C-alpha cells in the first residue's frame, strides 16, 4: 500500500507544481524541443503513476479481503485492517465502495479520452479530404500534398490526414516571395514530419477530458506554442531566419482552429525570438527542463524502490 500512496502523492505534487514551473522555463523558447518533451514526460508520468498506484492499491486490498490470514504487501496497517473487516462491516463496505468508485472513474475517464482523441483524429482526416476536393493540388511533397485555396486571407497551415495536406491560400501565394514561401512550407512540413498534430491531439484530448486539471489545460495551451517554435527552428536550419521571419509577418494568421499554422500561437513573440535569439538563457532553461524530464522518468521508479526497501513506510 505504501507504493500506491507514494505514487499518488508524487503524481499529485507534480500535477500541481509542473504547470507553474514549466511555462517559466519555456517562456523565451530557447530550447522548445526540450519544453515539449518535458510537458509530455511529466504528463505521462503523472497519469502512469496514478494508474499504477490505483492498480497496486486494488491488488493489495484484494489480497487483504480474500486472504486475511496470509502475508500482505507492506503498507499501512490501518487500511489493511479495514479491508480485512476488523474495523467493522460498515468501514469494510465503505472502503470497497470507494475502491470500486475510483476504478470506475479511471475506466470512464480513459474511455472519454480515447473517444475524444479518436473524434479529433477523424475530424482532421475529414478536413484533409475536404481540402483536397475543394483546393488545387500544386505539388506532392514527401510528407504532404500542397493544396492552394482561393481566398483573400493570407494563411498557411497543415492538416494530418491520409495523406497529409499543407494548405496555402492564393492570397498568401501572391504576397510571399519565393524564399519566404519555401521557408513557410518548410515550417509546415516540419510539423507533419515530427508528428506535431498527433502531439497536439493528445494534449487537447487530455484537456477536454480533465478540464479542471491545470497540468492538462495549461499544457494544451503551452505545447502548441512550443511546437510552432520547433517548426520555426526546423525551417530556419534549411532557409535562414530572415525569409521565415518575413513570411510569418506577411501572413495574417487566419487559419481554422485546432490546426498548426505558421502564423498561429504567439506569432509576435516568435518573430521577436527569431529576430533576437536569447542565447544567454540557454543553459538555465536547458538545465531546468532536463531536470523535469529526469524527474518524470525516474520519479515513479524511485518511489517504488524506496517503498520496496521499507524507507517510505517509516516516512509515512
C-alpha positions in Angstrom: 0.0 0.0 0.0 2.9 2.4 0.7 3.9 2.1 -3.0 0.4 3.2 -4.0 0.3 6.1 -1.6 3.8 7.2 -2.6 2.8 7.2 -6.3 -0.4 9.1 -5.6 1.5 11.8 -3.6 4.2 12.1 -6.2 1.8 12.4 -9.1 -0.4 14.9 -7.3 2.5 17.1 -6.4 3.9 17.1 -9.9 0.4 17.8 -11.3 0.2 20.9 -9.1 3.8 22.2 -9.5 4.6 21.5 -13.2 2.0 23.9 -14.6 3.6 26.7 -12.6 7.3 26.0 -13.4 7.3 24.8 -17.0 5.8 27.9 -18.5 8.5 30.0 -16.8 11.3 27.7 -18.2 9.9 27.8 -21.7 8.8 31.5 -21.7 11.5 32.6 -24.1 11.6 29.4 -26.2 15.3 28.9 -26.2 15.0 25.1 -26.2 11.4 24.4 -27.4 12.0 20.8 -28.2 13.1 20.1 -24.6 10.0 22.1 -23.4 7.7 19.8 -25.4 9.5 16.7 -24.1 9.2 18.0 -20.5 5.5 18.5 -20.8 4.9 15.1 -22.4 7.2 13.3 -19.9 5.7 14.8 -16.8 2.1 14.5 -18.0 2.7 10.8 -18.9 4.5 10.3 -15.6 1.6 11.7 -13.6 -1.1 9.6 -15.3 1.0 6.4 -15.2 1.7 7.0 -11.5 -2.0 7.4 -10.7 -2.9 4.4 -12.8 -0.2 2.1 -11.3 -0.9 3.5 -7.8 -4.6 2.5 -8.2 -3.7 -0.9 -9.5 -1.3 -1.6 -6.6 -3.9 -0.4 -4.1 -6.5 -2.7 -5.6 -4.1 -5.6 -5.6 -3.2 -5.0 -2.0 -6.7 -4.6 -0.8 -8.0 -7.6 -2.8 -5.3 -9.7 -1.2 -6.4 -8.5 2.2 -10.1 -9.2 1.5 -9.6 -12.8 0.2 -6.5 -13.9 2.2 -6.8 -12.1 5.6 -4.6 -14.7 7.4 -1.8 -14.7 4.8 1.0 -12.2 4.4 0.0 -8.9 2.9 2.0 -6.4 1.0 3.9 -3.9 3.1 1.9 -0.8 3.7 -0.5 1.0 6.0 -1.8 -1.3 8.8 -5.0 0.7 9.2 -6.1 0.2 5.6 -5.3 -3.5 5.8 -7.4 -3.8 9.0 -10.3 -2.1 7.4 -10.1 -4.3 4.3 -10.0 -7.5 6.4 -13.0 -6.3 8.3 -11.5 -5.8 11.7 -12.9 -2.3 11.8 -16.4 -3.4 11.2 -18.6 -4.3 8.2 -19.5 -0.6 7.6 -15.9 0.5 7.2 -15.1 -2.5 5.0 -18.1 -1.8 2.7 -17.1 1.8 2.6 -13.6 1.0 1.5 -14.9 -1.4 -1.1 -17.3 1.2 -2.4 -14.5 3.8 -2.6 -12.2 1.4 -4.4 -14.9 0.5 -6.8 -15.8 4.1 -7.5 -12.2 5.0 -8.2 -11.8 2.1 -10.6 -15.0 3.0 -12.4 -13.9 6.7 -12.6 -10.5 5.7 -14.0 -12.1 3.5 -16.7 -14.7 6.1 -17.6 -12.1 8.9 -17.9 -9.9 6.6 -20.0 -12.8 5.9 -22.4 -13.7 9.6 -22.6 -10.1 10.4 -23.6 -10.0 7.6 -26.1 -13.2 8.8 -27.7 -12.1 12.5 -27.7 -8.8 11.5 -29.3 -10.5 9.4 -32.0 -13.0 12.1 -32.7 -10.3 14.8 -33.2 -8.3 12.4 -35.4 -11.4 11.6 -37.5 -12.2 15.3 -37.9 -8.7 16.1 -39.1 -8.8 13.3 -41.7 -12.2 14.6 -42.9 -10.8 18.1 -43.1 -7.8 17.0 -45.1 -10.1 15.1 -47.5 -12.3 18.2 -48.0 -9.3 20.3 -48.7 -8.1 18.0 -51.4 -11.5 18.2 -53.0 -12.0 22.0 -52.8 -8.4 23.2 -53.3 -6.0 22.9 -56.2 -3.1 20.5 -55.5 0.0 22.1 -56.9 2.7 19.7 -55.6 3.1 16.4 -53.9 5.8 16.5 -51.2 7.2 13.5 -49.4 5.2 14.3 -46.3 2.1 16.1 -47.6 0.1 17.3 -50.6 0.4 21.1 -51.1 -3.0 22.5 -51.8 -3.9 26.1 -52.7 -7.3 27.5 -51.6 -8.7 30.5 -53.4 -9.4 33.1 -50.6 -8.5 36.6 -49.7 -7.0 35.6 -46.3 -3.2 35.1 -46.2 -2.7 31.8 -44.4 -0.7 28.6 -44.4 -1.4 25.6 -42.2 -1.2 21.8 -42.2 -3.7 19.1 -41.5 -2.8 15.5 -40.7 -4.7 13.1 -42.9 -4.2 10.2 -45.3 -2.2 11.7 -46.9 -1.3 14.8 -45.1 -2.2 18.3 -46.5 -0.4 21.6 -46.4 -2.7 24.5 -47.2 -1.6 27.8 -48.7 -4.2 30.3 -49.7 -4.0 32.1 -53.0 -3.5 35.4 -51.2 -0.5 34.1 -49.3 1.0 32.7 -52.5 0.7 36.2 -54.1 2.1 38.0 -51.0 5.0 35.7 -50.3 8.3 35.8 -52.2 9.9 32.6 -53.4 12.3 32.3 -50.4 9.6 33.3 -47.9 7.2 30.7 -49.4 9.8 28.0 -49.2 10.5 28.8 -45.5 6.8 28.8 -44.6 6.3 25.4 -46.4 9.3 24.0 -44.6 7.7 25.1 -41.3 4.5 23.2 -42.1 6.4 20.1 -43.4 8.3 20.1 -40.1 5.0 19.9 -38.2 4.0 16.8 -40.2 7.4 15.2 -40.3 7.8 15.2 -36.5 4.1 14.2 -35.8 3.2 17.5 -34.2 -0.5 17.2 -35.0 -0.6 13.9 -33.0 1.0 15.6 -30.0 -1.5 18.4 -30.3 -4.4 16.0 -30.5 -3.2 14.1 -27.4 -2.8 17.2 -25.3 -6.1 18.7 -26.3 -7.8 15.4 -25.7 -6.4 15.4 -22.1 -7.6 19.0 -21.6 -11.1 18.1 -22.8 -11.2 15.0 -20.6 -9.7 16.7 -17.5 -10.9 20.3 -17.7 -10.1 21.1 -14.1 -6.6 19.7 -14.1 -4.1 22.5 -14.8 -1.4 20.1 -15.9 -3.6 19.3 -18.9 -5.2 22.7 -19.6 -2.0 24.7 -19.3 -0.2 22.0 -21.2 -2.7 22.2 -24.0 -2.1 26.0 -24.2 1.7 25.9 -23.9 2.6 22.9 -26.1 1.2 24.3 -29.4 3.3 27.4 -28.9 6.4 25.3 -28.4 5.6 23.1 -31.4 5.4 26.2 -33.5 8.8 27.2 -32.3 10.2 23.8 -33.0 8.9 24.1 -36.6 10.4 27.6 -36.8 13.8 26.2 -35.9 13.5 23.4 -38.5 12.6 26.0 -41.2 15.5 28.3 -40.1 18.0 25.4 -40.4 17.1 25.0 -44.1 16.2 28.5 -45.2 17.6 31.0 -42.6 15.9 33.4 -40.2 15.2 36.3 -42.5 12.9 34.5 -45.0 10.9 32.8 -42.3 10.6 36.0 -40.2 9.4 37.9 -43.2 7.0 35.1 -44.1 5.5 35.0 -40.6 4.9 38.7 -40.6 3.3 38.6 -44.1 0.7 36.0 -43.1 -2.4 37.3 -41.4 -2.9 34.4 -39.0 -6.4 33.5 -40.4 -6.4 29.7 -40.1 -9.0 27.2 -38.8 -9.0 26.5 -35.1 -7.3 23.3 -34.0 -4.6 23.3 -36.7 -0.9 24.1 -36.7 -0.4 27.3 -38.7 2.8 29.1 -39.5 1.2 32.4 -38.3 -0.5 30.9 -35.2 0.3 30.7 -31.5 2.1 33.9 -30.4 3.4 34.9 -33.8 4.7 38.2 -32.5 6.7 36.5 -29.7 8.0 34.0 -32.1 9.0 36.8 -34.5 10.9 38.5 -31.7 12.6 35.2 -30.9 13.7 34.8 -34.5 14.9 38.4 -34.7 16.8 38.4 -31.4 17.6 35.0 -30.0 18.2 34.8 -26.2 21.3 32.7 -26.1 22.2 33.8 -22.6 19.3 32.0 -21.0 20.0 28.8 -22.9 21.9 26.9 -20.1 19.4 27.7 -17.3 16.4 26.7 -19.3 18.0 23.6 -20.6 19.1 22.5 -17.1 15.6 23.1 -15.6 13.9 21.2 -18.4 16.3 18.3 -18.3 15.7 18.1 -14.5 12.0 18.0 -15.1 12.4 15.2 -17.7 14.7 13.2 -15.4 12.1 13.6 -12.6 9.3 12.4 -14.9 11.3 9.3 -15.9 12.9 8.4 -12.6 10.4 9.7 -10.0 7.9 6.8 -10.1 10.8 4.3 -10.1 12.4 5.9 -7.1 9.1 5.9 -5.3 8.7 2.2 -5.9 12.3 1.4 -5.0 12.1 3.4 -1.8 8.8 1.8 -0.8 10.2 -1.7 -1.5 13.2 -1.0 0.7 11.0 0.0 3.6 12.2 3.6 3.8 8.9 5.1 2.7 6.9 3.1 5.3 8.9 4.9 8.0 8.3 8.3 6.4 4.6 7.7 6.1 
